[in-house]
Amino acid sequence: MLEIKKMVVAYGRVNAVKGIDFTVEKGQIVSLLGTNGAGKSTTLRAISGLLKLVSGEIWFEGERIDGQPAHKIVERGIAQSPEGRRLFRQMSVEDNLKLGAYSRKDAGGIKSDMDRVYDLFPVLGERRTEAAGLFSGGEQQMLAIGRAMMSRPKLLMLDEPSMGLSPIMTQTIMKTIQDLQADGVTILLVEQNAQAALSLADRGYVLEVGQIMFSDTGKALLGDDRVRKAYLGAD
């Protein structure tokens, strides 16, 4: 579904992503792991069309998409739930969700998808008229994922969905990611909770300073001593 070829992304003269290659197959959960500054969020922003490539290519469903504007990439079927959630805090839950569907014209489908979000996250349905800024961190994360889902993506990119959440809320978010995969959504997951991310992942890639150092199935990376020592706190 997604193929990244020799992608280089820079901030000024500094290359944050240094010629990486990876693929995401339809129906998979693929995890990108790494410490702060490894290039994970930069990679997602480049795929979303928010950052221009210095060089390399991005292919989605057999067509090259690098260089296309962000709104066109959303229309193609790629949505991102960004790090920090980036909600419109003064607006209601329902209005935040409607903004996720801004490129769509099918009122019936939008209503159906909003009901699906409320099924996934009942608290959002119960408080749909309340301002997003009144919600807890975990509830805001639910809303951010729900907003991304409102564009009806084929590929959903999640950037640090467990950041700042309690262990119980983290479990809830990870269970939701599994549910979305079961519904047919392909997921590219950036996550510092390596244990949780690799437990879900069909495949994982480990980035260090803008380069992919390890790649394998999620299960294999969980058992890799190098990964365990660097990211799982193992001795």
C-alpha positions as CSV (number, residue, x, y, z in Angstrom):
1,M,0.0,0.0,0.0
2,L,2.8,2.4,1.0
3,E,6.4,2.4,-0.2
4,I,9.1,4.8,0.9
5,K,12.2,4.9,-1.4
6,K,15.4,6.6,-0.3
7,M,13.6,9.4,1.4
8,V,15.6,12.3,2.7
9,V,13.9,15.1,4.7
10,A,15.7,18.2,6.1
11,Y,15.2,21.1,8.4
12,G,17.4,23.8,6.9
13,R,20.7,22.2,6.2
14,V,20.3,19.3,8.7
15,N,19.0,16.0,7.3
16,A,16.5,14.6,9.8
17,V,15.7,11.6,7.7
18,K,18.6,10.1,5.8
19,G,17.6,8.0,2.8
20,I,15.2,5.5,4.4
21,D,13.3,2.7,2.7
22,F,10.3,0.9,4.1
23,T,6.9,-0.5,3.1
24,V,3.5,-0.9,4.6
25,E,1.3,-3.7,3.3
26,K,-2.5,-3.4,3.2
27,G,-4.1,-4.5,6.4
28,Q,-0.9,-4.4,8.5
29,I,0.0,-2.5,11.6
30,V,3.6,-1.2,11.1
31,S,5.4,0.4,13.9
32,L,8.2,3.0,13.7
33,L,10.3,3.1,16.9
34,G,13.1,5.3,18.0
35,T,14.2,7.8,20.6
36,N,13.4,11.5,20.4
37,G,15.0,13.1,17.3
38,A,15.2,9.8,15.5
39,G,13.1,11.1,12.6
40,K,9.8,9.3,13.3
41,S,7.4,12.3,13.3
42,T,9.3,13.9,10.4
43,T,8.7,10.7,8.4
44,L,4.9,10.9,9.0
45,R,4.8,14.7,8.3
46,A,6.6,14.0,5.0
47,I,4.1,11.3,4.0
48,S,1.2,13.6,4.9
49,G,2.6,16.3,2.5
50,L,3.4,18.7,5.3
51,L,7.2,18.6,4.6
52,K,8.9,18.5,1.2
53,L,11.4,15.8,0.4
54,V,15.0,16.7,-0.4
55,S,15.1,13.5,-2.4
56,G,13.5,10.1,-2.6
57,E,10.0,9.0,-3.4
58,I,6.7,8.1,-1.7
59,W,4.3,5.7,-3.4
60,F,0.8,5.0,-2.3
61,E,-1.4,2.3,-4.0
62,G,1.0,2.3,-6.9
63,E,1.0,6.0,-7.5
64,R,3.7,8.5,-6.6
65,I,2.4,11.1,-4.1
66,D,5.5,13.1,-2.9
67,G,5.1,16.7,-4.0
68,Q,1.3,16.6,-3.7
69,P,-0.4,19.1,-1.3
70,A,-1.6,17.7,2.0
71,H,-5.3,18.0,1.3
72,K,-4.9,15.9,-1.9
73,I,-3.1,13.2,0.1
74,V,-6.0,13.1,2.6
75,E,-8.4,12.8,-0.3
76,R,-6.3,9.8,-1.6
77,G,-6.9,8.0,1.7
78,I,-4.1,8.9,4.1
79,A,-4.9,10.5,7.5
80,Q,-2.7,11.4,10.4
81,S,-3.5,11.8,14.1
82,P,-0.6,14.1,15.1
83,E,1.7,14.1,18.1
84,G,0.1,16.4,20.7
85,R,-3.4,15.8,19.3
86,R,-3.7,19.4,17.8
87,L,-7.4,19.6,18.6
88,F,-9.5,22.8,18.4
89,R,-9.9,23.1,22.1
90,Q,-12.7,25.7,22.1
91,M,-14.8,23.7,19.7
92,S,-17.1,20.9,20.5
93,V,-16.4,17.2,20.0
94,E,-18.8,17.1,17.2
95,D,-17.4,20.1,15.4
96,N,-13.8,18.7,15.7
97,L,-15.1,15.5,14.1
98,K,-16.8,17.3,11.3
99,L,-13.5,19.1,10.5
100,G,-12.0,15.7,10.0
101,A,-14.5,15.1,7.2
102,Y,-14.0,18.6,5.6
103,S,-13.1,17.1,2.2
104,R,-16.2,14.9,2.0
105,K,-19.6,15.7,0.5
106,D,-21.5,12.6,1.5
107,A,-23.7,13.7,4.4
108,G,-25.0,10.2,5.0
109,G,-21.6,8.7,5.1
110,I,-20.3,11.4,7.4
111,K,-23.2,10.7,9.9
112,S,-22.5,7.0,9.7
113,D,-18.8,7.5,10.4
114,M,-19.5,9.8,13.3
115,D,-21.7,7.2,14.8
116,R,-18.9,4.7,14.3
117,V,-16.5,7.0,16.3
118,Y,-19.1,7.2,19.1
119,D,-19.3,3.4,19.1
120,L,-15.5,3.2,19.4
121,F,-15.4,5.9,22.1
122,P,-18.7,6.1,23.9
123,V,-17.5,9.0,26.1
124,L,-17.3,11.2,23.0
125,G,-20.9,10.5,22.1
126,E,-22.0,11.2,25.6
127,R,-20.2,14.6,25.6
128,R,-20.4,15.5,22.0
129,T,-21.5,19.1,22.6
130,E,-18.8,19.8,25.1
131,A,-15.6,21.7,24.2
132,A,-12.6,19.5,23.5
133,G,-10.4,21.4,25.9
134,L,-12.4,20.2,28.8
135,F,-11.5,16.6,28.2
136,S,-8.7,14.5,29.8
137,G,-5.6,13.6,27.9
138,G,-6.9,10.2,27.1
139,E,-10.2,11.5,26.0
140,Q,-8.5,14.1,23.8
141,Q,-6.5,11.3,22.2
142,M,-9.7,9.4,21.4
143,L,-11.0,12.5,19.8
144,A,-7.8,13.0,17.7
145,I,-8.0,9.4,16.4
146,G,-11.8,9.8,15.8
147,R,-11.1,13.1,13.8
148,A,-8.6,11.3,11.7
149,M,-11.0,8.5,11.0
150,M,-13.6,10.9,9.7
151,S,-11.8,11.2,6.4
152,R,-12.4,7.5,6.0
153,P,-8.7,6.7,5.5
154,K,-7.2,3.6,4.0
155,L,-4.0,4.3,5.8
156,L,-4.2,5.8,9.3
157,M,-1.0,7.3,10.8
158,L,-0.8,7.6,14.5
159,D,2.0,9.7,16.1
160,E,2.6,8.9,19.8
161,P,-1.0,8.0,20.7
162,S,0.0,6.9,24.2
163,M,2.0,10.0,25.1
164,G,1.2,11.2,28.6
165,L,-1.5,8.6,29.2
166,S,-2.0,6.3,32.2
167,P,-1.3,2.6,31.7
168,I,-5.0,1.8,31.7
169,M,-5.8,4.5,29.1
170,T,-2.8,3.3,27.0
171,Q,-4.3,-0.2,27.0
172,T,-7.6,1.3,25.8
173,I,-5.9,3.1,22.9
174,M,-3.9,0.0,21.9
175,K,-7.1,-2.1,21.9
176,T,-8.8,0.5,19.7
177,I,-5.9,0.3,17.2
178,Q,-6.4,-3.5,17.0
179,D,-10.1,-2.9,16.5
180,L,-9.4,-0.5,13.6
181,Q,-7.1,-3.0,12.0
182,A,-9.9,-5.6,12.3
183,D,-12.2,-3.2,10.5
184,G,-9.7,-3.1,7.6
185,V,-7.8,0.0,8.3
186,T,-4.0,-0.1,7.6
187,I,-2.0,1.6,10.4
188,L,1.4,3.2,10.6
189,L,2.2,3.7,14.2
190,V,4.9,5.9,15.7
191,E,5.2,5.1,19.4
192,Q,7.8,5.3,22.2
193,N,6.1,2.6,24.2
194,A,8.1,-0.1,22.3
195,Q,6.6,-3.0,24.2
196,A,3.0,-2.0,23.3
197,A,3.9,-1.0,19.7
198,L,5.7,-4.2,18.8
199,S,3.1,-6.4,20.5
200,L,0.6,-5.0,18.0
201,A,2.9,-4.7,15.0
202,D,3.0,-7.1,12.0
203,R,6.2,-5.4,11.2
204,G,8.5,-2.9,12.9
205,Y,11.3,-0.5,11.9
206,V,13.7,1.0,14.4
207,L,15.1,4.5,13.5
208,E,18.2,6.0,14.9
209,V,19.3,9.5,13.9
210,G,17.3,9.4,10.7
211,Q,18.3,6.0,9.6
212,I,16.7,2.6,9.9
213,M,18.9,0.3,12.0
214,F,16.6,-2.7,12.5
215,S,13.6,-4.1,10.7
216,D,11.7,-7.3,11.2
217,T,8.3,-8.7,12.4
218,G,7.0,-7.2,15.6
219,K,7.5,-10.5,17.4
220,A,11.1,-10.9,16.2
221,L,12.0,-7.4,17.3
222,L,10.5,-8.0,20.7
223,G,12.9,-10.9,21.0
224,D,16.0,-9.2,19.6
225,D,18.5,-8.6,22.4
226,R,19.7,-5.3,20.8
227,V,16.2,-3.9,20.6
228,R,15.4,-5.2,24.1
229,K,18.5,-3.5,25.6
230,A,18.0,-0.2,23.8
231,Y,14.2,0.2,23.9
232,L,12.6,-2.3,26.3
233,G,14.8,-1.7,29.4
234,A,16.2,-5.2,29.4
235,D,19.6,-6.0,30.9
